[in-house]
Amino acid sequence: MRYDVAIIGGGPSGAIAAAVLAKAGISTILVERNFENVKPCGGAIPLGLIEEFQIPAELIEKKLSKMRARSPKGRVIEMQMPNGYVGMVRREKFDRYLRSEAERAGATLAEGLVTTISHSGDGFLINTLNDKIPAIRARRIIGADGANSKTAEALFFPSSELKVIAMQQRFKYTPAIQKFSDIIEIWFDSEVSPDFYGWIFPKADHLAIGTGTEDKNHNLKALQKRFIEKIGITDLPYLDEAAKIPMKPRRSFTQEKAILVGDAAGLVTPANGEGIFFAMRSGKLGAEAMIEHIKKRIPLHNYEEKFRKLYAPIFFGLEVLQSVYYRNDRLRESFVAICSDDDVQRITFDSYLYKKMVPAPWSTQMKILSKNIFHLIKGS
Ligand SMILES: Cc1cc2nc3c(=O)[nH]c(=O)nc-3n(C[C@H](O)[C@H](O)[C@H](O)COP(=O)(O)OP(=O)(O)OC[C@H]3O[C@@H](n4cnc5c(N)ncnc54)[C@H](O)[C@@H]3O)c2cc1C
């Protein structure tokens, strides 16, 4: 069978792209290696995403508007989001729902591990392991196959550079850890992560606790073990999961007949490792560009230009933040101290929830700058 578009990967980026294409009447196949896949992920999503993609209430296990940041010296800052919340989802349910929406819109869903993609005529020929799916012909391709993208490799996209390796464990609630059930905790502490952070995310019936690092010399399991000890948990997790987080966009993620979206394109923001929003936004923008391309022959690179125009300032800002403050515990200590400022919290939460860089008034910028200098000199 020949399709207009084949999407490789059925996570949030691929599922959204499939739904948008199918709704526009484009014949679309989505190939996912495993419909039962449980993507290792904290599952924290901003309110803006929930509203834009009309995520059903039953998928949001928790709505959290309180967050605690903990410094290396144990200083704790508690923050309250005035205008919204972070939603907690469970990826196995979330991804399944998004794929079902794509199918409802008219996309074909097929299970199989894509092993080869080759140019053929005006399009591509796609094969799966053991020919689980008969060879697929498609005029165009969307690579939505995550951090280790087969599509990117097969079509020679520029390599993806910066990757955090992250691990997470799930702990069923017990009376001892119930106190974490209604607040997000973020730990900035080199004993937990030398260059990223540790997180405690509450879900309906468990805590998801994890850490990550870019540093290949660090033993991730040892960092996670220390984190769990520091929190004071003695119970055993019921699930261990680990995966890469690609925190830098590829130099280019568009070709004449193919695009990459989500993690495959490297669209996860530095400093916070947020990828679900950018996966879904890039899936949507990529699919819209694909529709224009198929119907009106408009070049696909419009997709990448639009994405960069919208989000490059956020990626840049967070890259600067990470490179300045995540370098050592003295700087992390300053960072947490700065987070105690109401204006910093307001700007951070407004930017996070709706992905808009909210320019602070000049007076606020000066106040934040002077606090920065003060804390950096004082070292706390
Ligand atoms: C430990 C951890 C915690 C995280 N926490 C958060 C968080 O709290 N909030 C947040 O916003 N982001 C978080 N992220 C990042 C987020 O998970 C990703 O950015 C997001 O899943 C990207 O979506 P995607 O659809 O692009 O890729 P993925 O979700 O990785 O989906 C790719 C899909 O492609 C399939 N696939 C791969 N190869 C093939 C192949 N060859 N053939 C067929 N199918 C294939 C996979 O099975 C998978 O279903 C976290 C990441 C990690 C590792």
The ligand as an SDF file (V2000), in Angstrom:
LIG
                    3D

 53 58  0  0  0  0  0  0  0  0999 V2000
   13.4210    9.9080   32.5320 C   0  0  0  0  0  0  0  0  0  0  0  0
   12.7600   10.9750   31.6790 C   0  0  0  0  0  0  0  0  0  0  0  0
   11.8800   11.8770   32.2650 C   0  0  0  0  0  0  0  0  0  0  0  0
   11.2490   12.8540   31.4700 C   0  0  0  0  0  0  0  0  0  0  0  0
   10.3350   13.6790   32.0710 N   0  0  0  0  0  0  0  0  0  0  0  0
    9.6710   14.5820   31.3100 C   0  0  0  0  0  0  0  0  0  0  0  0
    8.6380   15.4030   31.8860 C   0  0  0  0  0  0  0  0  0  0  0  0
    8.2910   15.2560   33.0580 O   0  0  0  0  0  0  0  0  0  0  0  0
    8.0310   16.3150   31.0970 N   0  0  0  0  0  0  0  0  0  0  0  0
    8.3560   16.4810   29.7740 C   0  0  0  0  0  0  0  0  0  0  0  0
    7.7720   17.3460   29.0970 O   0  0  0  0  0  0  0  0  0  0  0  0
    9.3200   15.7080   29.2000 N   0  0  0  0  0  0  0  0  0  0  0  0
    9.9570   14.7630   29.9160 C   0  0  0  0  0  0  0  0  0  0  0  0
   10.8850   13.9450   29.3260 N   0  0  0  0  0  0  0  0  0  0  0  0
   11.1100   14.0720   27.8670 C   0  0  0  0  0  0  0  0  0  0  0  0
    9.9510   13.4230   27.0990 C   0  0  0  0  0  0  0  0  0  0  0  0
    9.7390   12.1120   27.5760 O   0  0  0  0  0  0  0  0  0  0  0  0
   10.2430   13.3790   25.5920 C   0  0  0  0  0  0  0  0  0  0  0  0
   10.7000   14.6360   25.1780 O   0  0  0  0  0  0  0  0  0  0  0  0
    8.9980   12.9890   24.7910 C   0  0  0  0  0  0  0  0  0  0  0  0
    8.5960   11.6830   25.0860 O   0  0  0  0  0  0  0  0  0  0  0  0
    9.2660   13.1020   23.2780 C   0  0  0  0  0  0  0  0  0  0  0  0
    8.1740   12.5770   22.5450 O   0  0  0  0  0  0  0  0  0  0  0  0
    8.4160   11.9410   21.1050 P   0  0  0  0  0  0  0  0  0  0  0  0
    7.0870   11.5350   20.5890 O   0  0  0  0  0  0  0  0  0  0  0  0
    9.2170   12.8750   20.2760 O   0  0  0  0  0  0  0  0  0  0  0  0
    9.3500   10.6740   21.3570 O   0  0  0  0  0  0  0  0  0  0  0  0
    9.0620    9.3810   22.2420 P   0  0  0  0  0  0  0  0  0  0  0  0
    8.0930    9.6650   23.3030 O   0  0  0  0  0  0  0  0  0  0  0  0
   10.4050    8.8640   22.6220 O   0  0  0  0  0  0  0  0  0  0  0  0
    8.3660    8.3900   21.2250 O   0  0  0  0  0  0  0  0  0  0  0  0
    9.0770    7.7680   20.2020 C   0  0  0  0  0  0  0  0  0  0  0  0
    8.3070    6.5190   19.8050 C   0  0  0  0  0  0  0  0  0  0  0  0
    8.9450    5.9490   18.6700 O   0  0  0  0  0  0  0  0  0  0  0  0
    8.9660    4.5390   18.8230 C   0  0  0  0  0  0  0  0  0  0  0  0
   10.0810    4.0600   18.0200 N   0  0  0  0  0  0  0  0  0  0  0  0
   11.4010    4.2670   18.2230 C   0  0  0  0  0  0  0  0  0  0  0  0
   12.1360    3.6910   17.2690 N   0  0  0  0  0  0  0  0  0  0  0  0
   11.2600    3.0940   16.4250 C   0  0  0  0  0  0  0  0  0  0  0  0
   11.4180    2.3380   15.2380 C   0  0  0  0  0  0  0  0  0  0  0  0
   12.6390    2.0800   14.7220 N   0  0  0  0  0  0  0  0  0  0  0  0
   10.3090    1.8690   14.6300 N   0  0  0  0  0  0  0  0  0  0  0  0
    9.0550    2.1360   15.1290 C   0  0  0  0  0  0  0  0  0  0  0  0
    8.8650    2.8500   16.2550 N   0  0  0  0  0  0  0  0  0  0  0  0
    9.9480    3.3350   16.8920 C   0  0  0  0  0  0  0  0  0  0  0  0
    9.1120    4.3140   20.3290 C   0  0  0  0  0  0  0  0  0  0  0  0
    8.6320    3.0430   20.7150 O   0  0  0  0  0  0  0  0  0  0  0  0
    8.2810    5.4620   20.8910 C   0  0  0  0  0  0  0  0  0  0  0  0
    6.9490    5.0950   21.1460 O   0  0  0  0  0  0  0  0  0  0  0  0
   11.5330   12.9600   30.0820 C   0  0  0  0  0  0  0  0  0  0  0  0
   12.4340   12.0490   29.4980 C   0  0  0  0  0  0  0  0  0  0  0  0
   13.0290   11.0710   30.2800 C   0  0  0  0  0  0  0  0  0  0  0  0
   13.9660   10.0870   29.6220 C   0  0  0  0  0  0  0  0  0  0  0  0
  1  2  1  0
  2  3  1  0
  2 52  2  0
  3  4  2  0
  4  5  1  0
  4 50  1  0
  5  6  2  0
  6  7  1  0
  6 13  1  0
  7  8  2  0
  7  9  1  0
  9 10  1  0
 10 11  2  0
 10 12  1  0
 12 13  2  0
 13 14  1  0
 14 15  1  0
 14 50  1  0
 15 16  1  0
 16 17  1  0
 16 18  1  0
 18 19  1  0
 18 20  1  0
 20 21  1  0
 20 22  1  0
 22 23  1  0
 23 24  1  0
 24 25  2  0
 24 26  1  0
 24 27  1  0
 27 28  1  0
 28 29  2  0
 28 30  1  0
 28 31  1  0
 31 32  1  0
 32 33  1  0
 33 34  1  0
 33 48  1  0
 34 35  1  0
 35 36  1  0
 35 46  1  0
 36 37  1  0
 36 45  1  0
 37 38  2  0
 38 39  1  0
 39 40  1  0
 39 45  2  0
 40 41  1  0
 40 42  2  0
 42 43  1  0
 43 44  2  0
 44 45  1  0
 46 47  1  0
 46 48  1  0
 48 49  1  0
 50 51  2  0
 51 52  1  0
 52 53  1  0
M  END
$$$$
